[in-house]
Amino acid sequence: MKSLKPTMRENKRYLLVNGRVSDVQKAILEGIGTIGMSKTGFGWVKKNKDNAVVYVNREMVDSVRACFAIWPESISVERVSGTLKGLRK
């Protein structure tokens, strides 16, 4: 199968998230539902006990941040970047 052209691929944004890592995916699912979760293109890059690096689709960053804001537990986005290298700075 042929690979997609770079202009056809989804643009990802990497988020550094602080809070309970087990609640991150639950917060997004509760906030925007199953169909919204599929539109985010959510994925894990790295998990620790109290922080994680996740990636989402560029258009859905604001929706994901809103889900974290309405979640009863404290989940915050410390940094958003287009590359993992830029996230570490």
C-alpha positions as a printed Julia matrix, in Angstrom:
89×3 Matrix{Float64}:
   0.0    0.0    0.0
   1.27   3.47  -0.86
   2.03   5.88   1.92
   0.17   9.16   2.24
   1.6   12.39   0.94
   2.8   14.71   3.72
   0.01  17.18   2.95
  -2.62  14.48   3.48
  -1.36  13.35   6.9
  -2.88  14.56  10.16
  -0.83  17.21  11.93
  -0.11  16.18  15.5
   0.49  18.32  18.55
   2.27  16.97  21.59
   0.95  17.88  25.04
   2.79  17.68  28.35
   0.04  16.84  30.85
   0.33  17.02  34.66
  -2.11  15.21  36.91
  -3.31  11.65  37.39
  -2.3    9.85  34.2
  -5.03   7.24  34.63
  -7.68   9.98  34.3
  -6.4   11.61  31.09
  -8.15   9.3   28.64
 -11.29   9.13  30.81
 -11.53  12.93  30.9
 -11.42  13.21  27.11
 -13.92  10.4   26.63
 -16.31  11.92  29.17
 -15.92  15.43  27.77
 -16.37  14.91  24.02
 -17.63  11.34  23.74
 -16.61   8.39  21.62
 -16.9   10.09  18.24
 -15.0   13.13  19.47
 -12.32  10.85  20.92
 -11.83   9.24  17.51
 -11.45  12.7   15.92
  -8.69  13.64  18.36
  -6.35  10.87  17.18
  -5.26  10.47  20.81
  -2.12   8.5   21.61
   0.44   8.03  24.36
   4.11   8.84  23.93
   5.36   8.55  27.51
   3.7    7.9   30.88
   4.99   8.56  34.38
   3.17   8.5   37.7
   2.14  12.17  37.71
   2.76  13.41  34.15
   2.53  12.18  30.58
   3.24  13.15  27.0
   0.32  12.57  24.64
  -0.39  13.53  21.06
  -3.64  14.75  19.52
  -4.8   16.1   16.19
  -4.01  19.8   15.67
  -7.65  20.82  15.28
  -8.71  19.17  18.55
  -6.19  20.7   20.99
  -8.7   23.23  22.31
 -11.35  20.54  22.82
  -8.92  18.37  24.77
  -7.91  21.31  26.97
 -11.59  22.03  27.63
 -12.13  18.41  28.69
  -9.29  18.73  31.22
 -10.77  21.98  32.54
 -14.19  20.46  33.29
 -12.79  17.24  34.79
 -13.23  17.26  38.61
  -9.65  16.11  39.28
  -6.74  18.44  38.57
  -5.34  17.8   35.08
  -3.38  20.59  33.44
  -1.58  21.04  30.14
   1.85  22.47  30.87
   3.1   22.81  27.3
   1.97  22.21  23.71
   4.4   21.71  20.85
   4.51  20.47  17.28
   7.64  18.37  17.95
   8.87  16.27  20.85
  12.16  18.15  20.85
  10.32  21.45  21.25
   8.32  20.0   24.13
  11.45  19.28  26.17
  12.76  22.89  26.11
